[in-house]
């Protein structure tokens, strides 16, 4: 189960990096430090839903602006 969560986290971070135009993004990075906007947040959440089949609200980035908060929000629900 832990490996699956690590894979999911890696995929979420890859999506964020792609949307923000970064080579990579780390779990402790802050969304706003990369110039993240509400439009970026909506694009990130749409890609997560499309690619990972998990619905995440952009509020996940606004409420906890670290990547760790987004990774937690993007965990599949049973």
N, CA, C and O atoms as a CHARMM CRD file, in Angstrom:
* protein
*
  312
    1    1 UNK  N      0.81900  -1.20300   0.00000 PROA 1      0.00000
    2    1 UNK  CA     0.00000   0.00000   0.00000 PROA 1      0.00000
    3    1 UNK  C      0.86300   1.26700   0.00000 PROA 1      0.00000
    4    1 UNK  O      0.54500   2.24200  -0.68000 PROA 1      0.00000
    5    2 UNK  N      1.95500   1.24200   0.76800 PROA 2      0.00000
    6    2 UNK  CA     2.81600   2.41700   0.85200 PROA 2      0.00000
    7    2 UNK  C      3.44200   2.73600  -0.50800 PROA 2      0.00000
    8    2 UNK  O      3.55200   3.90500  -0.87700 PROA 2      0.00000
    9    3 UNK  N      3.85100   1.71100  -1.25100 PROA 3      0.00000
   10    3 UNK  CA     4.43000   1.92000  -2.58600 PROA 3      0.00000
   11    3 UNK  C      3.41300   2.59200  -3.50200 PROA 3      0.00000
   12    3 UNK  O      3.76500   3.46900  -4.29100 PROA 3      0.00000
   13    4 UNK  N      2.16800   2.18400  -3.39600 PROA 4      0.00000
   14    4 UNK  CA     1.11100   2.77600  -4.21500 PROA 4      0.00000
   15    4 UNK  C      0.94800   4.26000  -3.89300 PROA 4      0.00000
   16    4 UNK  O      0.76600   5.07500  -4.79700 PROA 4      0.00000
   17    5 UNK  N      1.01300   4.61000  -2.61100 PROA 5      0.00000
   18    5 UNK  CA     0.90400   6.01400  -2.21000 PROA 5      0.00000
   19    5 UNK  C      2.10600   6.80900  -2.70400 PROA 5      0.00000
   20    5 UNK  O      1.95900   7.95700  -3.12300 PROA 5      0.00000
   21    6 UNK  N      3.30800   6.20200  -2.65800 PROA 6      0.00000
   22    6 UNK  CA     4.50600   6.87500  -3.16800 PROA 6      0.00000
   23    6 UNK  C      4.38200   7.11900  -4.66800 PROA 6      0.00000
   24    6 UNK  O      4.74500   8.19100  -5.15100 PROA 6      0.00000
   25    7 UNK  N      3.87800   6.14300  -5.40200 PROA 7      0.00000
   26    7 UNK  CA     3.67400   6.30000  -6.84300 PROA 7      0.00000
   27    7 UNK  C      2.66700   7.41000  -7.12000 PROA 7      0.00000
   28    7 UNK  O      2.86100   8.22800  -8.02000 PROA 7      0.00000
   29    8 UNK  N      1.60400   7.42900  -6.34800 PROA 8      0.00000
   30    8 UNK  CA     0.57100   8.45900  -6.51200 PROA 8      0.00000
   31    8 UNK  C      1.16600   9.83800  -6.22900 PROA 8      0.00000
   32    8 UNK  O      0.91000  10.78700  -6.97000 PROA 8      0.00000
   33    9 UNK  N      1.94800   9.95300  -5.17200 PROA 9      0.00000
   34    9 UNK  CA     2.57600  11.23000  -4.82700 PROA 9      0.00000
   35    9 UNK  C      3.49100  11.68600  -5.95200 PROA 9      0.00000
   36    9 UNK  O      3.48300  12.86000  -6.32200 PROA 9      0.00000
   37   10 UNK  N      4.27100  10.77600  -6.49400 PROA 10     0.00000
   38   10 UNK  CA     5.18000  11.10700  -7.59700 PROA 10     0.00000
   39   10 UNK  C      4.38700  11.61200  -8.80100 PROA 10     0.00000
   40   10 UNK  O      4.78600  12.58500  -9.44100 PROA 10     0.00000
   41   11 UNK  N      3.29200  10.97300  -9.10800 PROA 11     0.00000
   42   11 UNK  CA     2.46600  11.38400 -10.24500 PROA 11     0.00000
   43   11 UNK  C      1.83900  12.75800 -10.02300 PROA 11     0.00000
   44   11 UNK  O      1.76700  13.56700 -10.94800 PROA 11     0.00000
   45   12 UNK  N      1.38700  13.02100  -8.79800 PROA 12     0.00000
   46   12 UNK  CA     0.82500  14.34300  -8.47900 PROA 12     0.00000
   47   12 UNK  C      1.89800  15.41200  -8.64300 PROA 12     0.00000
   48   12 UNK  O      1.64600  16.45200  -9.25100 PROA 12     0.00000
   49   13 UNK  N      3.08800  15.16900  -8.11000 PROA 13     0.00000
   50   13 UNK  CA     4.16900  16.14400  -8.20700 PROA 13     0.00000
   51   13 UNK  C      4.58700  16.37000  -9.65900 PROA 13     0.00000
   52   13 UNK  O      4.93400  17.48900 -10.03500 PROA 13     0.00000
   53   14 UNK  N      4.55600  15.32400 -10.46800 PROA 14     0.00000
   54   14 UNK  CA     4.87100  15.47200 -11.89300 PROA 14     0.00000
   55   14 UNK  C      3.85000  16.36600 -12.58800 PROA 14     0.00000
   56   14 UNK  O      4.20900  17.21400 -13.40500 PROA 14     0.00000
   57   15 UNK  N      2.56900  16.16900 -12.25600 PROA 15     0.00000
   58   15 UNK  CA     1.51200  16.99800 -12.83700 PROA 15     0.00000
   59   15 UNK  C      1.71400  18.45800 -12.45800 PROA 15     0.00000
   60   15 UNK  O      1.62700  19.34300 -13.30900 PROA 15     0.00000
   61   16 UNK  N      1.98300  18.70800 -11.18600 PROA 16     0.00000
   62   16 UNK  CA     2.19700  20.08500 -10.72300 PROA 16     0.00000
   63   16 UNK  C      3.38100  20.70100 -11.45800 PROA 16     0.00000
   64   16 UNK  O      3.29800  21.83700 -11.92500 PROA 16     0.00000
   65   17 UNK  N      4.46900  19.97000 -11.56300 PROA 17     0.00000
   66   17 UNK  CA     5.65000  20.48500 -12.26000 PROA 17     0.00000
   67   17 UNK  C      5.32200  20.81400 -13.71800 PROA 17     0.00000
   68   17 UNK  O      5.73300  21.85700 -14.22600 PROA 17     0.00000
   69   18 UNK  N      4.59000  19.93500 -14.38400 PROA 18     0.00000
   70   18 UNK  CA     4.20400  20.17100 -15.78300 PROA 18     0.00000
   71   18 UNK  C      3.37600  21.44600 -15.92100 PROA 18     0.00000
   72   18 UNK  O      3.65400  22.28900 -16.77400 PROA 18     0.00000
   73   19 UNK  N      2.36500  21.57600 -15.08100 PROA 19     0.00000
   74   19 UNK  CA     1.46700  22.72700 -15.17700 PROA 19     0.00000
   75   19 UNK  C      2.21000  24.02900 -14.86100 PROA 19     0.00000
   76   19 UNK  O      1.97200  25.05800 -15.49400 PROA 19     0.00000
   77   20 UNK  N      3.10200  23.97200 -13.88600 PROA 20     0.00000
   78   20 UNK  CA     3.82700  25.18000 -13.47900 PROA 20     0.00000
   79   20 UNK  C      5.07900  25.43900 -14.31700 PROA 20     0.00000
   80   20 UNK  O      5.75300  26.45200 -14.13000 PROA 20     0.00000
   81   21 UNK  N      5.39300  24.52300 -15.24200 PROA 21     0.00000
   82   21 UNK  CA     6.55100  24.71500 -16.10300 PROA 21     0.00000
   83   21 UNK  C      7.87900  24.56700 -15.37300 PROA 21     0.00000
   84   21 UNK  O      8.84500  25.26400 -15.68400 PROA 21     0.00000
   85   22 UNK  N      7.92600  23.66800 -14.40900 PROA 22     0.00000
   86   22 UNK  CA     9.13100  23.41600 -13.60900 PROA 22     0.00000
   87   22 UNK  C      9.70800  22.05400 -13.96700 PROA 22     0.00000
   88   22 UNK  O      8.99000  21.15200 -14.39800 PROA 22     0.00000
   89   23 UNK  N     11.01100  21.92300 -13.78100 PROA 23     0.00000
   90   23 UNK  CA    11.65300  20.62700 -14.02500 PROA 23     0.00000
   91   23 UNK  C     11.17900  19.61100 -13.00300 PROA 23     0.00000
   92   23 UNK  O     10.93600  18.45200 -13.34000 PROA 23     0.00000
   93   24 UNK  N     11.04800  20.04100 -11.76000 PROA 24     0.00000
   94   24 UNK  CA    10.54200  19.15600 -10.71700 PROA 24     0.00000
   95   24 UNK  C      9.98600  19.97400  -9.56700 PROA 24     0.00000
   96   24 UNK  O     10.31800  21.14600  -9.38500 PROA 24     0.00000
   97   25 UNK  N      9.13700  19.32300  -8.80300 PROA 25     0.00000
   98   25 UNK  CA     8.52200  19.91400  -7.61600 PROA 25     0.00000
   99   25 UNK  C      8.64900  18.87700  -6.51000 PROA 25     0.00000
  100   25 UNK  O      8.47000  17.68200  -6.74200 PROA 25     0.00000
  101   26 UNK  N      8.95900  19.34400  -5.30900 PROA 26     0.00000
  102   26 UNK  CA     9.15500  18.44200  -4.17500 PROA 26     0.00000
  103   26 UNK  C      8.00100  18.55600  -3.18500 PROA 26     0.00000
  104   26 UNK  O      7.26200  19.54100  -3.18100 PROA 26     0.00000
  105   27 UNK  N      7.86300  17.55400  -2.36500 PROA 27     0.00000
  106   27 UNK  CA     6.74000  17.42500  -1.43400 PROA 27     0.00000
  107   27 UNK  C      6.61900  18.61400  -0.48200 PROA 27     0.00000
  108   27 UNK  O      5.50700  18.97100  -0.09300 PROA 27     0.00000
  109   28 UNK  N      7.71900  19.22600  -0.10300 PROA 28     0.00000
  110   28 UNK  CA     7.67900  20.34700   0.83700 PROA 28     0.00000
  111   28 UNK  C      7.58700  21.70700   0.18200 PROA 28     0.00000
  112   28 UNK  O      7.54800  22.72200   0.87700 PROA 28     0.00000
  113   29 UNK  N      7.55200  21.75300  -1.14300 PROA 29     0.00000
  114   29 UNK  CA     7.50200  23.02000  -1.86200 PROA 29     0.00000
  115   29 UNK  C      6.15500  23.70800  -1.69000 PROA 29     0.00000
  116   29 UNK  O      5.12400  23.07100  -1.47600 PROA 29     0.00000
  117   30 UNK  N      6.20400  25.01800  -1.79100 PROA 30     0.00000
  118   30 UNK  CA     5.02300  25.85600  -1.62700 PROA 30     0.00000
  119   30 UNK  C      4.49200  26.26300  -3.00400 PROA 30     0.00000
  120   30 UNK  O      5.24300  26.75500  -3.84600 PROA 30     0.00000
  121   31 UNK  N      3.22500  26.05700  -3.21800 PROA 31     0.00000
  122   31 UNK  CA     2.56000  26.37000  -4.47800 PROA 31     0.00000
  123   31 UNK  C      2.79700  27.82300  -4.89600 PROA 31     0.00000
  124   31 UNK  O      3.05400  28.09400  -6.06900 PROA 31     0.00000
  125   32 UNK  N      2.71300  28.74400  -3.95900 PROA 32     0.00000
  126   32 UNK  CA     2.83400  30.16600  -4.27700 PROA 32     0.00000
  127   32 UNK  C      4.26600  30.58500  -4.57300 PROA 32     0.00000
  128   32 UNK  O      4.48500  31.57900  -5.26600 PROA 32     0.00000
  129   33 UNK  N      5.24800  29.84300  -4.06000 PROA 33     0.00000
  130   33 UNK  CA     6.64800  30.15900  -4.35600 PROA 33     0.00000
  131   33 UNK  C      6.97000  29.96500  -5.83200 PROA 33     0.00000
  132   33 UNK  O      7.93700  30.53900  -6.33200 PROA 33     0.00000
  133   34 UNK  N      6.18300  29.17200  -6.53000 PROA 34     0.00000
  134   34 UNK  CA     6.35900  28.94600  -7.96500 PROA 34     0.00000
  135   34 UNK  C      5.49000  29.87900  -8.79800 PROA 34     0.00000
  136   34 UNK  O      5.41400  29.72900 -10.01800 PROA 34     0.00000
  137   35 UNK  N      4.83800  30.83300  -8.15600 PROA 35     0.00000
  138   35 UNK  CA     3.95800  31.74800  -8.87300 PROA 35     0.00000
  139   35 UNK  C      2.60100  31.14800  -9.17300 PROA 35     0.00000
  140   35 UNK  O      1.91500  31.58200 -10.09800 PROA 35     0.00000
  141   36 UNK  N      2.20600  30.13800  -8.38600 PROA 36     0.00000
  142   36 UNK  CA     0.93100  29.47000  -8.60000 PROA 36     0.00000
  143   36 UNK  C     -0.25300  30.41900  -8.46600 PROA 36     0.00000
  144   36 UNK  O     -0.30000  31.25000  -7.55900 PROA 36     0.00000
  145   37 UNK  N     -1.20300  30.28300  -9.37900 PROA 37     0.00000
  146   37 UNK  CA    -2.40500  31.11700  -9.38700 PROA 37     0.00000
  147   37 UNK  C     -3.64400  30.21300  -9.30700 PROA 37     0.00000
  148   37 UNK  O     -3.54100  28.98700  -9.33000 PROA 37     0.00000
  149   38 UNK  N     -4.78700  30.83800  -9.21600 PROA 38     0.00000
  150   38 UNK  CA    -6.02500  30.05600  -9.18200 PROA 38     0.00000
  151   38 UNK  C     -6.21600  29.29800 -10.49900 PROA 38     0.00000
  152   38 UNK  O     -6.75200  28.19000 -10.49200 PROA 38     0.00000
  153   39 UNK  N     -5.79700  29.86100 -11.60100 PROA 39     0.00000
  154   39 UNK  CA    -5.89000  29.16200 -12.88900 PROA 39     0.00000
  155   39 UNK  C     -4.98100  27.93000 -12.89100 PROA 39     0.00000
  156   39 UNK  O     -5.38100  26.86700 -13.36600 PROA 39     0.00000
  157   40 UNK  N     -3.77500  28.06500 -12.36700 PROA 40     0.00000
  158   40 UNK  CA    -2.88600  26.90500 -12.23800 PROA 40     0.00000
  159   40 UNK  C     -3.54300  25.83400 -11.36900 PROA 40     0.00000
  160   40 UNK  O     -3.51400  24.65000 -11.70500 PROA 40     0.00000
  161   41 UNK  N     -4.12600  26.25100 -10.26400 PROA 41     0.00000
  162   41 UNK  CA    -4.76000  25.29300  -9.34500 PROA 41     0.00000
  163   41 UNK  C     -5.87200  24.52500 -10.05400 PROA 41     0.00000
  164   41 UNK  O     -5.99500  23.31200  -9.88500 PROA 41     0.00000
  165   42 UNK  N     -6.68200  25.22500 -10.84700 PROA 42     0.00000
  166   42 UNK  CA    -7.75600  24.54900 -11.57500 PROA 42     0.00000
  167   42 UNK  C     -7.19500  23.58200 -12.60700 PROA 42     0.00000
  168   42 UNK  O     -7.72900  22.48700 -12.78100 PROA 42     0.00000
  169   43 UNK  N     -6.12500  23.97100 -13.29300 PROA 43     0.00000
  170   43 UNK  CA    -5.50800  23.08200 -14.28700 PROA 43     0.00000
  171   43 UNK  C     -4.90600  21.84800 -13.62800 PROA 43     0.00000
  172   43 UNK  O     -5.04200  20.73400 -14.13400 PROA 43     0.00000
  173   44 UNK  N     -4.24100  22.05400 -12.50200 PROA 44     0.00000
  174   44 UNK  CA    -3.64800  20.93500 -11.76800 PROA 44     0.00000
  175   44 UNK  C     -4.72700  19.95300 -11.34600 PROA 44     0.00000
  176   44 UNK  O     -4.58900  18.74700 -11.55000 PROA 44     0.00000
  177   45 UNK  N     -5.79300  20.46100 -10.76200 PROA 45     0.00000
  178   45 UNK  CA    -6.87300  19.59300 -10.27800 PROA 45     0.00000
  179   45 UNK  C     -7.56500  18.86300 -11.42900 PROA 45     0.00000
  180   45 UNK  O     -7.94100  17.69900 -11.28700 PROA 45     0.00000
  181   46 UNK  N     -7.73400  19.53400 -12.55600 PROA 46     0.00000
  182   46 UNK  CA    -8.34500  18.88600 -13.71900 PROA 46     0.00000
  183   46 UNK  C     -7.45700  17.75800 -14.24000 PROA 46     0.00000
  184   46 UNK  O     -7.96200  16.70000 -14.61400 PROA 46     0.00000
  185   47 UNK  N     -6.15800  17.96900 -14.26800 PROA 47     0.00000
  186   47 UNK  CA    -5.24100  16.91000 -14.72200 PROA 47     0.00000
  187   47 UNK  C     -5.20400  15.74600 -13.75100 PROA 47     0.00000
  188   47 UNK  O     -5.16700  14.58700 -14.16300 PROA 47     0.00000
  189   48 UNK  N     -5.21500  16.05500 -12.45100 PROA 48     0.00000
  190   48 UNK  CA    -5.23300  14.98300 -11.45700 PROA 48     0.00000
  191   48 UNK  C     -6.48600  14.13600 -11.65300 PROA 48     0.00000
  192   48 UNK  O     -6.42100  12.90700 -11.63100 PROA 48     0.00000
  193   49 UNK  N     -7.62000  14.79300 -11.84300 PROA 49     0.00000
  194   49 UNK  CA    -8.86300  14.03500 -12.03500 PROA 49     0.00000
  195   49 UNK  C     -8.82000  13.20300 -13.31100 PROA 49     0.00000
  196   49 UNK  O     -9.24000  12.04600 -13.31400 PROA 49     0.00000
  197   50 UNK  N     -8.31800  13.78200 -14.38700 PROA 50     0.00000
  198   50 UNK  CA    -8.26500  13.08200 -15.67100 PROA 50     0.00000
  199   50 UNK  C     -7.25900  11.92100 -15.64300 PROA 50     0.00000
  200   50 UNK  O     -7.56800  10.82500 -16.11100 PROA 50     0.00000
  201   51 UNK  N     -6.07100  12.15600 -15.10000 PROA 51     0.00000
  202   51 UNK  CA    -5.01000  11.14800 -15.16700 PROA 51     0.00000
  203   51 UNK  C     -5.03800  10.14300 -14.01700 PROA 51     0.00000
  204   51 UNK  O     -4.67700   8.98100 -14.19900 PROA 51     0.00000
  205   52 UNK  N     -5.46600  10.58900 -12.83700 PROA 52     0.00000
  206   52 UNK  CA    -5.42500   9.71700 -11.66200 PROA 52     0.00000
  207   52 UNK  C     -6.80700   9.27900 -11.21000 PROA 52     0.00000
  208   52 UNK  O     -6.93700   8.44800 -10.31200 PROA 52     0.00000
  209   53 UNK  N     -7.84300   9.84000 -11.83300 PROA 53     0.00000
  210   53 UNK  CA    -9.23000   9.51200 -11.51600 PROA 53     0.00000
  211   53 UNK  C     -9.57100   9.75800 -10.05000 PROA 53     0.00000
  212   53 UNK  O    -10.26600   8.97100  -9.40700 PROA 53     0.00000
  213   54 UNK  N     -9.05600  10.87800  -9.54700 PROA 54     0.00000
  214   54 UNK  CA    -9.35100  11.31600  -8.17900 PROA 54     0.00000
  215   54 UNK  C     -9.75600  12.77800  -8.26600 PROA 54     0.00000
  216   54 UNK  O     -9.04600  13.59300  -8.85500 PROA 54     0.00000
  217   55 UNK  N    -10.88200  13.10300  -7.68500 PROA 55     0.00000
  218   55 UNK  CA   -11.35100  14.48200  -7.70700 PROA 55     0.00000
  219   55 UNK  C    -10.72200  15.26100  -6.55400 PROA 55     0.00000
  220   55 UNK  O    -10.82100  14.86900  -5.39200 PROA 55     0.00000
  221   56 UNK  N    -10.07600  16.37100  -6.90300 PROA 56     0.00000
  222   56 UNK  CA    -9.44700  17.25000  -5.91800 PROA 56     0.00000
  223   56 UNK  C     -9.92300  18.66100  -6.20000 PROA 56     0.00000
  224   56 UNK  O     -9.92000  19.10700  -7.34700 PROA 56     0.00000
  225   57 UNK  N    -10.32600  19.35100  -5.16900 PROA 57     0.00000
  226   57 UNK  CA   -10.75600  20.73100  -5.30500 PROA 57     0.00000
  227   57 UNK  C     -9.53900  21.66100  -5.29500 PROA 57     0.00000
  228   57 UNK  O     -8.57800  21.40300  -4.57000 PROA 57     0.00000
  229   58 UNK  N     -9.56700  22.73000  -6.08300 PROA 58     0.00000
  230   58 UNK  CA    -8.48600  23.71100  -6.01200 PROA 58     0.00000
  231   58 UNK  C     -8.27900  24.25300  -4.59700 PROA 58     0.00000
  232   58 UNK  O     -7.19400  24.72400  -4.25900 PROA 58     0.00000
  233   59 UNK  N     -9.31500  24.18400  -3.78600 PROA 59     0.00000
  234   59 UNK  CA    -9.19400  24.63900  -2.39400 PROA 59     0.00000
  235   59 UNK  C     -8.11100  23.86900  -1.65100 PROA 59     0.00000
  236   59 UNK  O     -7.56100  24.37300  -0.67200 PROA 59     0.00000
  237   60 UNK  N     -7.79400  22.65300  -2.09900 PROA 60     0.00000
  238   60 UNK  CA    -6.73100  21.87000  -1.47000 PROA 60     0.00000
  239   60 UNK  C     -5.39900  22.61500  -1.54600 PROA 60     0.00000
  240   60 UNK  O     -4.58100  22.52000  -0.63100 PROA 60     0.00000
  241   61 UNK  N     -5.18100  23.35100  -2.62700 PROA 61     0.00000
  242   61 UNK  CA    -3.95400  24.14000  -2.75600 PROA 61     0.00000
  243   61 UNK  C     -4.04800  25.46300  -2.00500 PROA 61     0.00000
  244   61 UNK  O     -3.03600  25.98300  -1.53600 PROA 61     0.00000
  245   62 UNK  N     -5.23700  26.00200  -1.89000 PROA 62     0.00000
  246   62 UNK  CA    -5.39800  27.27800  -1.20200 PROA 62     0.00000
  247   62 UNK  C     -5.38900  27.10900   0.30900 PROA 62     0.00000
  248   62 UNK  O     -4.86500  27.95800   1.02900 PROA 62     0.00000
  249   63 UNK  N     -5.96900  26.01300   0.78900 PROA 63     0.00000
  250   63 UNK  CA    -6.04100  25.76200   2.22800 PROA 63     0.00000
  251   63 UNK  C     -4.69700  25.35000   2.80400 PROA 63     0.00000
  252   63 UNK  O     -4.31900  25.80100   3.88500 PROA 63     0.00000
  253   64 UNK  N     -3.97600  24.50100   2.09200 PROA 64     0.00000
  254   64 UNK  CA    -2.64600  24.05300   2.50200 PROA 64     0.00000
  255   64 UNK  C     -1.78700  24.17500   1.26400 PROA 64     0.00000
  256   64 UNK  O     -1.80700  23.29700   0.40100 PROA 64     0.00000
  257   65 UNK  N     -1.03800  25.25100   1.17000 PROA 65     0.00000
  258   65 UNK  CA    -0.34500  25.57500  -0.07200 PROA 65     0.00000
  259   65 UNK  C      0.93400  24.77100  -0.32100 PROA 65     0.00000
  260   65 UNK  O      1.69600  25.09600  -1.23100 PROA 65     0.00000
  261   66 UNK  N      1.17600  23.73100   0.47400 PROA 66     0.00000
  262   66 UNK  CA     2.32700  22.87300   0.21800 PROA 66     0.00000
  263   66 UNK  C      1.90900  21.69800  -0.64900 PROA 66     0.00000
  264   66 UNK  O      0.73700  21.32300  -0.70900 PROA 66     0.00000
  265   67 UNK  N      2.88000  21.14200  -1.30400 PROA 67     0.00000
  266   67 UNK  CA     2.60000  19.98200  -2.15200 PROA 67     0.00000
  267   67 UNK  C      2.15400  18.78800  -1.31700 PROA 67     0.00000
  268   67 UNK  O      1.39200  17.94700  -1.79400 PROA 67     0.00000
  269   68 UNK  N      2.62200  18.71000  -0.08100 PROA 68     0.00000
  270   68 UNK  CA     2.20700  17.58600   0.77000 PROA 68     0.00000
  271   68 UNK  C      0.70200  17.61300   1.00500 PROA 68     0.00000
  272   68 UNK  O      0.06800  16.55800   1.03500 PROA 68     0.00000
  273   69 UNK  N      0.12500  18.78400   1.17100 PROA 69     0.00000
  274   69 UNK  CA    -1.32100  18.88900   1.33900 PROA 69     0.00000
  275   69 UNK  C     -2.07300  18.43300   0.10800 PROA 69     0.00000
  276   69 UNK  O     -3.11600  17.78800   0.21000 PROA 69     0.00000
  277   70 UNK  N     -1.54300  18.76800  -1.05400 PROA 70     0.00000
  278   70 UNK  CA    -2.18700  18.34500  -2.30700 PROA 70     0.00000
  279   70 UNK  C     -2.07700  16.83400  -2.48300 PROA 70     0.00000
  280   70 UNK  O     -3.03100  16.18200  -2.90800 PROA 70     0.00000
  281   71 UNK  N     -0.92300  16.28800  -2.15800 PROA 71     0.00000
  282   71 UNK  CA    -0.73500  14.83600  -2.27700 PROA 71     0.00000
  283   71 UNK  C     -1.73200  14.09200  -1.38600 PROA 71     0.00000
  284   71 UNK  O     -2.31700  13.09400  -1.80600 PROA 71     0.00000
  285   72 UNK  N     -1.92000  14.57100  -0.17500 PROA 72     0.00000
  286   72 UNK  CA    -2.88900  13.95000   0.73300 PROA 72     0.00000
  287   72 UNK  C     -4.29800  14.05300   0.15400 PROA 72     0.00000
  288   72 UNK  O     -5.06100  13.08800   0.18600 PROA 72     0.00000
  289   73 UNK  N     -4.63700  15.22500  -0.37100 PROA 73     0.00000
  290   73 UNK  CA    -5.97000  15.42600  -0.94600 PROA 73     0.00000
  291   73 UNK  C     -6.20100  14.54700  -2.17200 PROA 73     0.00000
  292   73 UNK  O     -7.34400  14.21700  -2.49100 PROA 73     0.00000
  293   74 UNK  N     -5.12800  14.16600  -2.85900 PROA 74     0.00000
  294   74 UNK  CA    -5.25800  13.37300  -4.08800 PROA 74     0.00000
  295   74 UNK  C     -5.17700  11.87200  -3.84000 PROA 74     0.00000
  296   74 UNK  O     -5.13800  11.09400  -4.79300 PROA 74     0.00000
  297   75 UNK  N     -5.15200  11.45700  -2.59700 PROA 75     0.00000
  298   75 UNK  CA    -5.14900  10.00700  -2.32600 PROA 75     0.00000
  299   75 UNK  C     -6.49300   9.40600  -2.70500 PROA 75     0.00000
  300   75 UNK  O     -7.54600   9.97000  -2.40800 PROA 75     0.00000
  301   76 UNK  N     -6.44400   8.25400  -3.36300 PROA 76     0.00000
  302   76 UNK  CA    -7.71300   7.60500  -3.72200 PROA 76     0.00000
  303   76 UNK  C     -8.53300   7.28100  -2.47200 PROA 76     0.00000
  304   76 UNK  O     -7.99500   6.88100  -1.43900 PROA 76     0.00000
  305   77 UNK  N     -9.81700   7.46100  -2.59300 PROA 77     0.00000
  306   77 UNK  CA   -10.71600   7.15300  -1.49200 PROA 77     0.00000
  307   77 UNK  C    -11.30800   5.77600  -1.70900 PROA 77     0.00000
  308   77 UNK  O    -11.61800   5.39700  -2.83800 PROA 77     0.00000
  309   78 UNK  N    -11.46500   5.02500  -0.62600 PROA 78     0.00000
  310   78 UNK  CA   -12.02600   3.66200  -0.77300 PROA 78     0.00000
  311   78 UNK  C    -13.47700   3.68300  -1.21700 PROA 78     0.00000
  312   78 UNK  O    -14.08700   2.62700  -1.38400 PROA 78     0.00000
